[in-house]
Amino acid sequence: MKKTISNTFYEGERPLYASSDLRIEKVKFYPGESPVKESRNIEACKCEFMSKYPFWHNENTVIEDCLFTVYSRAAIWYSKNIRMINTLVEAPKMFREIDGLYLENVRLTNAGECCWNCRGVTLRNVEAKGGDYIFMNAEDIEIDGFKLQGNYSFQDARNVVVRNAYLDSKDAFWKTENVTVCDSVITGEYLGWHSKNLRLINCKISGTQPLCYAAGLVMENCEMDETADLCFEYSTLNAEVNSPIVSVKNPTSGNITAHSIGEIIIDVNCRYPGDCQILVTKQIC
């Protein structure tokens, strides 16, 4: 049975260091460092964190209806089995090196450099703003319901499934491997460069020079808007685009099907001219 601490406050260094089997309710953690570090089997409910590094090297932590202020930067690092629900996070650099991370109904308002090197991540109905480099080097990620504003997202990530997302992100999915994105909107230039096995299903894409240098790219029932020009340079792909494409440049091999293509550029720098088959299904006269 867990001991309960409620309706109090702590400040300074390590007030609940190395705790175990503890429930914390309506507790405020004022400025200091590492208040619940090196702890096991902790539940935090309706708490407010103003101290730095509150949950480092922890295992089996449940956080619900809490607030992490901007002062609680780098709050949860080097930990296992973290579950966060109905929580507002104003702090930057929130998660690093986590094995087993579950977020549901969480808002991250300063999400830069968040979720680096995390493994086994599940997101449900999460919003992240200012999320530059979110999920860098992360792997085994499952997301359903995600609104992101932040560039360079998912860089070098592996084994990712994203559903029902709106991603406003320049340079998203660079050098990723085994990523599937379904029923989503992706807006931002230079999408998916140097990726391997990127699969886009029922997605809407905008931004210049998308999906270049991609290996094993698959697109199913996707749309590309008028800003998505100079697509697929040096990519191997099988793309079904149910909209016009402004321009395609020097694809390496595979197949491209689109309603129309404004310009097909095959110049002297094309590596394997003719190896990519291009089919226009609704050419506009």
Rosetta silent file (secondary structure, phi, psi, omega in degrees, C-alpha in Angstrom):
SEQUENCE: MKKTISNTFYEGERPLYASSDLRIEKVKFYPGESPVKESRNIEACKCEFMSKYPFWHNENTVIEDCLFTVYSRAAIWYSKNIRMINTLVEAPKMFREIDGLYLENVRLTNAGECCWNCRGVTLRNVEAKGGDYIFMNAEDIEIDGFKLQGNYSFQDARNVVVRNAYLDSKDAFWKTENVTVCDSVITGEYLGWHSKNLRLINCKISGTQPLCYAAGLVMENCEMDETADLCFEYSTLNAEVNSPIVSVKNPTSGNITAHSIGEIIIDVNCRYPGDCQILVTKQIC
SCORE:     score description
SCORE:     0.000 S_00000001
   1 L     0.000  134.620 -177.033    0.000    0.000    0.000 S_00000001
   2 L   -78.834  140.237  168.841    1.338    3.409   -0.956 S_00000001
   3 E   -73.890  146.476 -179.197    2.021    6.106    1.602 S_00000001
   4 E  -117.266  133.313  171.287    0.286    9.407    0.738 S_00000001
   5 E  -118.857  128.043 -175.448    1.678   12.935    1.056 S_00000001
   6 E  -144.497  156.142  171.808   -0.818   15.724    0.338 S_00000001
   7 E    52.782   51.795  177.596   -1.489   19.450    0.611 S_00000001
   8 E  -146.513 -171.547  176.925    2.069   20.538    1.363 S_00000001
   9 E  -145.721  159.457  175.486    5.147   21.933   -0.381 S_00000001
  10 E  -136.377  156.799  173.542    8.851   21.247   -0.730 S_00000001
  11 E  -150.501  172.102  179.165   11.841   23.258   -1.892 S_00000001
  12 E    83.640 -157.106 -171.212   15.612   22.909   -2.121 S_00000001
  13 E   -95.548  126.086  166.203   17.571   19.797   -3.000 S_00000001
  14 L    52.947   48.930 -177.336   16.185   16.230   -3.122 S_00000001
  15 L   -64.857  -31.832  179.048   13.340   16.448   -0.571 S_00000001
  16 L  -120.190   36.852 -176.853   11.843   13.071   -1.581 S_00000001
  17 L   -59.764  136.464  175.562   15.003   11.486   -2.971 S_00000001
  18 L    58.425   37.126  175.241   14.943    7.691   -3.398 S_00000001
  19 L   -79.418  161.958  174.846   11.309    7.336   -2.347 S_00000001
  20 E  -149.007  148.986  177.368    9.261    4.252   -3.134 S_00000001
  21 E    51.283   59.151 -172.971    5.587    3.283   -3.119 S_00000001
  22 E  -131.808  135.808  172.730    4.487    6.865   -2.618 S_00000001
  23 E  -111.028  128.238 -178.208    1.415    8.858   -3.709 S_00000001
  24 E  -115.237  119.488 -177.393    1.827   12.651   -3.876 S_00000001
  25 E  -123.551  130.299  174.335   -1.363   14.730   -4.023 S_00000001
  26 E    50.913   49.322  178.669   -1.700   18.510   -4.345 S_00000001
  27 E  -111.845  137.054  175.068    1.952   19.102   -3.525 S_00000001
  28 E  -105.484  133.350  177.251    3.962   22.066   -4.806 S_00000001
  29 E  -109.223  103.626 -177.579    7.653   21.698   -5.483 S_00000001
  30 E   -78.407  174.762 -172.928    9.256   25.144   -5.257 S_00000001
  31 E   -51.229  139.065 -176.744   12.675   25.994   -6.768 S_00000001
  32 E   164.485 -160.270 -179.326   15.362   23.438   -6.148 S_00000001
  33 E  -141.367  144.850  167.897   16.642   20.317   -7.868 S_00000001
  34 L    54.324   49.883 -174.190   15.828   16.620   -8.170 S_00000001
  35 L   -65.749  -31.277 -177.544   12.944   16.439   -5.685 S_00000001
  36 L  -125.982   33.985 -176.654   11.840   12.871   -6.537 S_00000001
  37 L   -69.716  150.155  175.772   15.022   11.525   -8.141 S_00000001
  38 L    58.117   41.301 -176.297   15.985    7.823   -7.981 S_00000001
  39 L  -114.798  163.026 -176.415   12.468    6.806   -6.909 S_00000001
  40 E  -133.562  140.607  173.227   10.208    3.817   -7.633 S_00000001
  41 E    56.533   58.907 -178.071    6.445    3.329   -7.882 S_00000001
  42 E  -108.140  138.254  169.376    5.450    6.981   -7.519 S_00000001
  43 E  -117.818  129.386  177.293    2.029    8.506   -8.231 S_00000001
  44 E  -122.929  123.535 -176.550    1.763   12.290   -8.561 S_00000001
  45 E  -132.200  128.007  177.473   -1.709   13.853   -8.819 S_00000001
  46 L    56.587   41.193  178.476   -2.635   17.541   -9.029 S_00000001
  47 L  -103.586  159.965  177.461    0.945   18.593   -8.252 S_00000001
  48 E  -125.657  128.598 -175.136    2.876   21.645   -9.444 S_00000001
  49 E  -113.527  119.308  175.254    6.567   21.424  -10.287 S_00000001
  50 L  -119.292    5.596 -179.732    8.823   24.479  -10.229 S_00000001
  51 L  -102.847  152.173 -178.512   12.061   22.627   -9.484 S_00000001
  52 E   -78.126  149.223  171.376   14.539   21.325  -12.048 S_00000001
  53 L    54.006   47.121 -172.893   15.025   17.639  -12.893 S_00000001
  54 L   -64.553  -36.301 -173.246   12.221   16.300  -10.672 S_00000001
  55 E  -123.839   71.945  176.068   12.024   12.725  -12.012 S_00000001
  56 E  -101.372  141.405  176.842   15.479   11.456  -13.044 S_00000001
  57 L    57.192   43.309  179.500   16.418    7.781  -12.885 S_00000001
  58 L  -105.838  164.393  178.647   12.902    6.775  -11.853 S_00000001
  59 E  -142.338  133.292  177.824   10.883    3.645  -12.544 S_00000001
  60 E    62.860   70.594 -178.505    7.110    3.114  -12.663 S_00000001
  61 E  -119.161  132.183  175.451    5.850    6.684  -12.355 S_00000001
  62 E  -116.912  126.285 -178.154    2.252    7.860  -12.925 S_00000001
  63 E  -125.290  122.809 -175.139    1.643   11.595  -13.328 S_00000001
  64 E  -139.857  135.551  176.470   -1.922   12.899  -13.634 S_00000001
  65 L    56.023   42.752 -177.935   -3.519   16.367  -13.677 S_00000001
  66 L  -112.171  169.140  174.965   -0.194   18.048  -12.955 S_00000001
  67 E  -126.598  125.486  171.114    1.608   21.216  -14.062 S_00000001
  68 E  -106.902  106.250 -178.345    5.276   21.368  -14.996 S_00000001
  69 L   -72.577  171.536 -178.540    6.191   25.052  -15.107 S_00000001
  70 L   -60.767  -21.989 -179.006    8.935   26.467  -17.291 S_00000001
  71 L   -77.493  -14.407 -177.423   11.284   26.252  -14.307 S_00000001
  72 L   -93.447   45.795 -175.416   11.041   22.452  -14.151 S_00000001
  73 L   -60.916  154.191  177.747   13.208   22.015  -17.250 S_00000001
  74 L    50.723   52.002 -165.820   14.597   18.614  -18.227 S_00000001
  75 L   -73.941  -39.818 -170.986   12.073   17.046  -15.880 S_00000001
  76 E  -131.110  102.013 -178.985   12.090   13.330  -16.745 S_00000001
  77 E  -130.014  152.776  173.471   15.331   11.730  -17.983 S_00000001
  78 E    53.193   50.612 -175.026   16.890    8.265  -17.772 S_00000001
  79 E  -131.715  169.744 -178.980   13.721    6.600  -16.534 S_00000001
  80 E  -130.412  140.334  173.121   11.481    3.581  -17.208 S_00000001
  81 E    57.943   71.942  178.941    7.707    3.184  -17.450 S_00000001
  82 E  -109.079  128.831  179.523    6.428    6.753  -17.281 S_00000001
  83 E  -124.869  119.607 -177.695    2.688    7.375  -17.654 S_00000001
  84 E  -125.818  128.070 -175.118    1.435   10.979  -17.946 S_00000001
  85 E  -134.479  139.570  171.982   -2.263   11.911  -18.316 S_00000001
  86 E    51.400   51.081 -172.464   -4.181   15.221  -18.436 S_00000001
  87 E  -128.995  143.468  175.914   -1.075   17.286  -17.769 S_00000001
  88 E  -103.748  125.731 -179.028    0.220   20.685  -18.908 S_00000001
  89 E  -117.659  110.922  175.605    3.952   20.887  -19.588 S_00000001
  90 L   -97.265   -7.403 -174.041    5.472   24.356  -19.978 S_00000001
  91 L   -84.806  144.428  176.473    9.022   23.124  -19.425 S_00000001
  92 L   -84.568  165.812  174.210   11.517   22.490  -22.258 S_00000001
  93 L    54.625   48.643 -165.764   13.577   19.338  -22.848 S_00000001
  94 L   -68.933  -50.844 -173.941   10.968   17.292  -21.033 S_00000001
  95 E  -120.649  136.305  172.792   11.819   13.645  -21.794 S_00000001
  96 E  -146.710  141.352  173.526   15.160   11.992  -22.598 S_00000001
  97 E    51.561   53.758  178.689   16.319    8.381  -22.571 S_00000001
  98 E  -107.130  133.212  171.042   12.969    6.927  -21.473 S_00000001
  99 E  -105.876  107.222 -179.156   12.054    3.258  -21.912 S_00000001
 100 E    90.021   84.737 -178.003    8.268    3.004  -21.915 S_00000001
 101 E  -125.762  124.840  179.042    6.572    6.399  -22.179 S_00000001
 102 E  -122.989  123.521  176.812    2.784    6.883  -22.361 S_00000001
 103 E  -123.563  131.070  177.911    1.215   10.341  -22.841 S_00000001
 104 E  -138.622  128.258 -178.867   -2.538   10.973  -23.022 S_00000001
 105 E    53.881   53.457 -178.641   -4.277   14.365  -23.176 S_00000001
 106 E  -117.157  137.098  174.462   -0.982   16.172  -22.642 S_00000001
 107 E  -114.444  125.716  176.267   -0.073   19.683  -23.817 S_00000001
 108 E  -114.768  108.393 -173.176    3.577   20.619  -24.253 S_00000001
 109 L   -90.943   -6.963 -178.933    3.839   24.358  -24.861 S_00000001
 110 L  -144.129   64.497 -163.124    7.645   24.532  -25.049 S_00000001
 111 L   -90.691   19.958  179.366    8.509   21.175  -26.584 S_00000001
 112 L   -61.316  137.971  176.333   11.955   21.880  -28.024 S_00000001
 113 L    55.757   40.175 -177.681   14.433   19.002  -27.808 S_00000001
 114 L   -99.723  148.487  173.589   11.804   16.769  -26.256 S_00000001
 115 L    63.834   35.292  175.715   11.660   12.943  -26.329 S_00000001
 116 E   -74.937  137.916  173.617   15.236   12.395  -27.485 S_00000001
 117 L    55.393   34.833  176.602   16.474    8.795  -27.476 S_00000001
 118 L   -95.141  149.888 -176.561   13.188    7.474  -26.088 S_00000001
 119 E  -132.707  138.785 -179.780   12.022    3.904  -26.751 S_00000001
 120 E    69.961   61.672 -172.899    8.576    2.362  -26.576 S_00000001
 121 E  -110.334  134.408  174.505    6.535    5.573  -26.816 S_00000001
 122 E  -127.075  129.435  176.286    2.735    5.879  -27.064 S_00000001
 123 E  -122.119  136.899  174.587    0.903    9.191  -27.574 S_00000001
 124 E  -134.094  116.117  177.232   -2.848    9.754  -27.487 S_00000001
 125 E    55.524   66.772 -178.268   -4.284   13.233  -28.089 S_00000001
 126 E  -120.596  140.849  175.952   -1.104   15.220  -27.546 S_00000001
 127 E  -122.127  132.557  179.988   -0.295   18.794  -28.613 S_00000001
 128 E  -131.475  128.093  176.222    3.264   20.119  -28.864 S_00000001
 129 E  -117.545  150.919 -178.716    4.327   23.679  -29.681 S_00000001
 130 L    61.559   32.224 -170.178    7.842   24.965  -30.266 S_00000001
 131 L   -91.231   49.119  177.667    8.852   21.344  -30.726 S_00000001
 132 L   -61.499  132.312  178.733   12.081   21.687  -32.704 S_00000001
 133 L    65.065   22.277  176.615   13.917   18.335  -32.910 S_00000001
 134 L   -62.506  140.563  178.202   11.182   16.469  -31.047 S_00000001
 135 L    66.654   25.713  177.117   11.649   12.664  -31.106 S_00000001
 136 L   -65.700  131.180  178.912   15.224   12.773  -32.380 S_00000001
 137 L    61.796   19.265  177.674   16.782    9.278  -32.330 S_00000001
 138 L   -85.417  161.418  179.990   13.622    7.816  -30.781 S_00000001
 139 E  -150.307  156.491 -179.198   12.284    4.391  -31.732 S_00000001
 140 E    59.487   67.938 -174.560    9.219    2.169  -31.446 S_00000001
 141 E  -118.227  135.357  175.001    6.686    4.995  -31.396 S_00000001
 142 E  -128.720  121.586 -174.312    2.895    4.788  -31.792 S_00000001
 143 E  -128.051  134.308  173.819    0.911    8.027  -32.088 S_00000001
 144 E  -140.233  110.251 -176.702   -2.815    8.635  -32.547 S_00000001
 145 E    87.281   89.196 -174.481   -4.013   12.233  -32.365 S_00000001
 146 E  -147.245  127.152  173.892   -1.059   14.624  -32.481 S_00000001
 147 E  -117.729  118.844 -174.325   -0.777   18.324  -33.275 S_00000001
 148 E  -124.359  132.781  163.709    2.804   19.508  -33.709 S_00000001
 149 E  -122.545  111.784 -178.745    4.379   22.859  -34.411 S_00000001
 150 L   166.788  138.007 -175.049    8.138   22.453  -34.540 S_00000001
 151 L   -88.216  163.566  175.936   10.847   21.829  -37.114 S_00000001
 152 L    61.081   34.763 -177.124   13.221   18.892  -37.641 S_00000001
 153 L   -74.356  148.003  174.615   10.813   16.452  -36.013 S_00000001
 154 L    61.628   26.276 -179.689   11.516   12.701  -35.815 S_00000001
 155 L   -63.385  127.337  179.266   15.076   13.081  -37.081 S_00000001
 156 L    62.756   20.499  177.220   16.794    9.666  -37.211 S_00000001
 157 L   -79.677  156.691 -178.761   13.747    7.989  -35.592 S_00000001
 158 E  -136.050  146.861  173.950   12.913    4.343  -36.313 S_00000001
 159 E    58.186   68.997 -173.889    9.809    2.152  -36.245 S_00000001
 160 E  -124.824  136.776  170.815    7.175    4.883  -36.008 S_00000001
 161 E  -125.527  124.839 -179.859    3.409    4.851  -36.689 S_00000001
 162 E  -123.401  129.159  177.826    1.546    8.190  -36.739 S_00000001
 163 E  -128.720  145.234  171.774   -2.232    8.488  -37.193 S_00000001
 164 E    53.147   56.111 -177.021   -4.585   11.479  -37.267 S_00000001
 165 E  -120.875  155.330  167.531   -1.891   14.126  -36.949 S_00000001
 166 E  -122.044  111.070 -174.763   -1.306   17.682  -38.069 S_00000001
 167 E  -113.243  108.115  173.839    2.435   18.211  -38.403 S_00000001
 168 E   -99.137   92.596 -165.628    3.668   21.741  -39.085 S_00000001
 169 L  -154.154  108.440  171.054    7.318   20.818  -39.341 S_00000001
 170 L   -66.365  142.425  177.089   10.127   21.761  -41.689 S_00000001
 171 L    57.991   37.484  177.586   12.563   18.903  -42.369 S_00000001
 172 L   -72.995  148.106  172.915   10.296   16.297  -40.767 S_00000001
 173 L    60.382   36.591  175.832   11.283   12.601  -40.855 S_00000001
 174 L   -74.425  132.130  174.798   14.872   13.128  -42.023 S_00000001
 175 L    55.133   32.180  175.548   16.928    9.944  -42.153 S_00000001
 176 L   -82.075  167.835  178.460   14.133    7.963  -40.521 S_00000001
 177 E  -141.073  128.870  177.655   13.624    4.232  -40.986 S_00000001
 178 E    60.810   62.007  178.493   10.362    2.265  -41.061 S_00000001
 179 E  -116.311  134.407  173.665    7.897    5.121  -40.553 S_00000001
 180 E  -123.119  129.519  177.542    4.185    5.005  -41.456 S_00000001
 181 E  -123.294  124.293 -176.103    1.993    8.117  -41.389 S_00000001
 182 E  -122.807  144.160  169.256   -1.779    7.714  -41.929 S_00000001
 183 L    50.940   48.168 -172.218   -4.715   10.123  -42.256 S_00000001
 184 L  -135.797  163.706  173.518   -2.566   13.162  -41.529 S_00000001
 185 E  -112.375  128.782  178.896   -1.569   16.594  -42.786 S_00000001
 186 E  -123.962  115.808 -179.177    2.144   17.332  -43.153 S_00000001
 187 E  -123.855  126.498 -178.166    3.146   20.890  -43.925 S_00000001
 188 L   148.418  140.554 -173.780    6.767   21.996  -44.186 S_00000001
 189 L   -71.916  160.169  174.062    9.532   21.973  -46.743 S_00000001
 190 L    59.638   44.395 -178.954   12.087   19.210  -47.357 S_00000001
 191 L   -68.400  131.695  164.509    9.931   16.391  -45.996 S_00000001
 192 L    67.039   26.306  178.692   11.468   12.956  -45.506 S_00000001
 193 L   -66.460  142.093  176.244   14.900   13.406  -47.067 S_00000001
 194 L    61.975   21.833  178.646   17.265   10.440  -46.749 S_00000001
 195 L   -82.366  159.586  174.145   14.501    8.288  -45.241 S_00000001
 196 E  -125.144  127.424  176.373   14.185    4.515  -45.633 S_00000001
 197 E    59.274   48.042  172.398   10.817    2.777  -45.912 S_00000001
 198 E   -87.305  127.209 -177.531    8.670    5.852  -45.329 S_00000001
 199 E  -121.884  122.624 -179.772    5.005    5.045  -45.981 S_00000001
 200 E  -116.796  121.850 -175.690    2.383    7.800  -46.347 S_00000001
 201 E  -125.000  124.412  178.636   -1.303    6.766  -46.454 S_00000001
 202 L    54.115   45.999 -178.220   -4.199    9.212  -46.958 S_00000001
 203 L  -112.112  151.654  174.038   -1.948   12.177  -46.260 S_00000001
 204 E  -111.082  129.569 -169.602   -1.992   15.788  -47.472 S_00000001
 205 E  -125.787  135.222  174.081    1.450   17.235  -48.120 S_00000001
 206 E  -138.084  159.248  178.998    2.683   20.788  -48.659 S_00000001
 207 L   113.739  141.754 -174.213    6.090   22.451  -48.840 S_00000001
 208 L   -65.775  150.097  172.935    8.852   22.636  -51.429 S_00000001
 209 L    50.749   55.250  178.497   11.117   19.750  -52.430 S_00000001
 210 L   -81.562  149.764  162.989    9.446   16.955  -50.501 S_00000001
 211 L    62.776   49.212  175.404   10.597   13.336  -50.372 S_00000001
 212 L  -102.374  153.011 -179.033   14.017   13.539  -51.980 S_00000001
 213 L    56.850   27.513 -179.694   16.820   11.004  -51.504 S_00000001
 214 L   -91.825  139.212  178.088   14.215    8.615  -50.076 S_00000001
 215 E  -111.242  124.405  178.522   14.696    4.845  -50.377 S_00000001
 216 L    72.633   32.177  178.616   11.622    2.610  -50.529 S_00000001
 217 E   -71.339  134.476  175.483    9.108    5.447  -50.328 S_00000001
 218 E  -126.782  131.218  174.561    5.438    4.389  -50.587 S_00000001
 219 E  -126.478  129.070  179.927    2.515    6.795  -51.005 S_00000001
 220 E  -125.404  120.899  175.283   -1.100    5.606  -51.023 S_00000001
 221 E    52.509   48.950 -179.918   -4.040    7.901  -51.806 S_00000001
 222 E  -102.921  162.628  175.359   -2.109   11.071  -50.970 S_00000001
 223 E  -125.776  145.777  177.452   -2.580   14.682  -52.042 S_00000001
 224 E  -128.249  132.163 -176.802    0.080   17.326  -52.713 S_00000001
 225 L   -88.827 -175.899 -171.398   -0.679   21.041  -52.831 S_00000001
 226 L   -71.212  -10.665  176.283    0.742   23.735  -55.097 S_00000001
 227 L   -87.160  -11.599 -176.223    3.741   24.401  -52.823 S_00000001
 228 L   -87.532   80.208 -178.215    4.990   20.816  -53.136 S_00000001
 229 L  -109.100  168.409  178.535    7.309   21.254  -56.115 S_00000001
 230 L    52.931   49.876 -174.379   10.517   19.544  -57.263 S_00000001
 231 E   -80.310  152.131  161.221    9.403   16.290  -55.693 S_00000001
 232 L    70.392   20.842 -178.922   11.193   12.919  -55.422 S_00000001
 233 L   -61.745  126.700  178.866   14.703   13.869  -56.549 S_00000001
 234 L    58.550   32.675  177.822   16.954   10.779  -56.357 S_00000001
 235 L  -107.185  149.115  167.555   14.223    8.725  -54.653 S_00000001
 236 E  -103.875  130.035 -167.150   13.095    5.154  -55.205 S_00000001
 237 E  -159.516  163.011  168.337    9.363    5.032  -54.758 S_00000001
 238 E  -134.237  100.791 -168.911    5.892    3.733  -55.492 S_00000001
 239 E  -119.306  125.587  172.166    3.631    6.777  -55.282 S_00000001
 240 E  -111.157  105.772 -176.603   -0.133    7.073  -55.800 S_00000001
 241 E  -112.432  115.707 -177.552   -1.004   10.785  -55.717 S_00000001
 242 E   -95.367   52.311  176.954   -4.676   11.652  -56.146 S_00000001
 243 E  -163.959  171.437  169.937   -4.047   15.295  -56.999 S_00000001
 244 E   -67.522  155.876  169.527   -1.918   17.320  -59.375 S_00000001
 245 E  -120.260  132.743 -177.584    1.824   17.578  -58.733 S_00000001
 246 E   -64.061  -50.987  179.515    3.533   20.850  -59.607 S_00000001
 247 E  -158.758  146.781  177.004    6.828   19.270  -60.624 S_00000001
 248 E  -121.360  135.722 -176.745    8.808   16.048  -60.362 S_00000001
 249 E  -130.260  122.024  168.826   12.598   16.071  -60.657 S_00000001
 250 L    45.048   51.473  172.313   15.014   13.218  -61.391 S_00000001
 251 L   -65.349  152.063 -175.493   13.381   10.325  -59.524 S_00000001
 252 L   -83.661  -53.842 -179.584   15.652    7.286  -59.440 S_00000001
 253 E  -163.320  165.177  178.487   13.295    4.351  -59.932 S_00000001
 254 E   116.029 -144.793 -176.349    9.821    2.984  -59.244 S_00000001
 255 E  -140.465  140.949  173.524    6.399    4.333  -60.170 S_00000001
 256 E  -130.309  124.999  173.854    4.581    7.652  -59.845 S_00000001
 257 E  -120.592  129.306 -179.875    0.864    8.030  -60.577 S_00000001
 258 E  -145.942  158.872  177.155   -0.771   11.458  -60.358 S_00000001
 259 E   -61.616  -42.890  175.830   -3.822   13.266  -61.713 S_00000001
 260 E  -158.746  159.238  177.015   -1.490   15.671  -63.539 S_00000001
 261 E  -134.356  119.816 -176.838    2.116   16.856  -63.377 S_00000001
 262 E   -63.968  -40.264 -179.143    2.950   20.406  -64.322 S_00000001
 263 E  -149.730  131.648  173.693    6.596   19.681  -65.144 S_00000001
 264 E  -110.940  114.691 -175.292    8.691   16.524  -65.299 S_00000001
 265 E  -104.121  110.721  173.349   12.389   17.412  -65.057 S_00000001
 266 L  -122.476   98.336 -175.059   14.806   14.740  -66.257 S_00000001
 267 L  -108.736 -170.548 -174.915   18.133   16.496  -66.744 S_00000001
 268 L   -65.725  -14.513  179.671   21.784   15.458  -67.177 S_00000001
 269 L   -90.048   -1.564  177.976   22.040   14.796  -63.423 S_00000001
 270 L   -66.878  128.312 -172.556   19.410   12.046  -63.486 S_00000001
 271 L   -75.603  -39.096 -177.686   21.172    8.878  -62.389 S_00000001
 272 L  -135.794   74.251 -177.516   19.024    6.286  -64.149 S_00000001
 273 L   -54.893  132.145  177.319   16.891    7.955  -66.840 S_00000001
 274 L    89.477   -8.703 -178.934   13.786    5.944  -67.632 S_00000001
 275 L   -78.843  -15.508  175.863   13.912    3.702  -64.559 S_00000001
 276 E  -104.848  122.220  179.238   10.980    5.530  -62.923 S_00000001
 277 E   -88.700  128.094 -176.882    7.637    5.048  -64.673 S_00000001
 278 E  -118.794  124.597 -177.463    5.370    8.115  -64.537 S_00000001
 279 E  -122.544  126.352  175.166    1.638    7.867  -65.273 S_00000001
 280 E  -103.944  125.445 -172.185   -0.751   10.806  -65.515 S_00000001
 281 L   -99.544  -24.170 -177.516   -4.392    9.786  -65.035 S_00000001
 282 L  -138.667   59.989 -177.247   -6.296   13.062  -65.444 S_00000001
 283 L   -58.550  128.763  178.822   -4.206   15.300  -67.634 S_00000001
 284 L   -88.072  125.830 -178.436   -5.629   18.824  -67.720 S_00000001
 285 L   -78.267    0.000    0.000   -5.763   20.292  -71.253 S_00000001
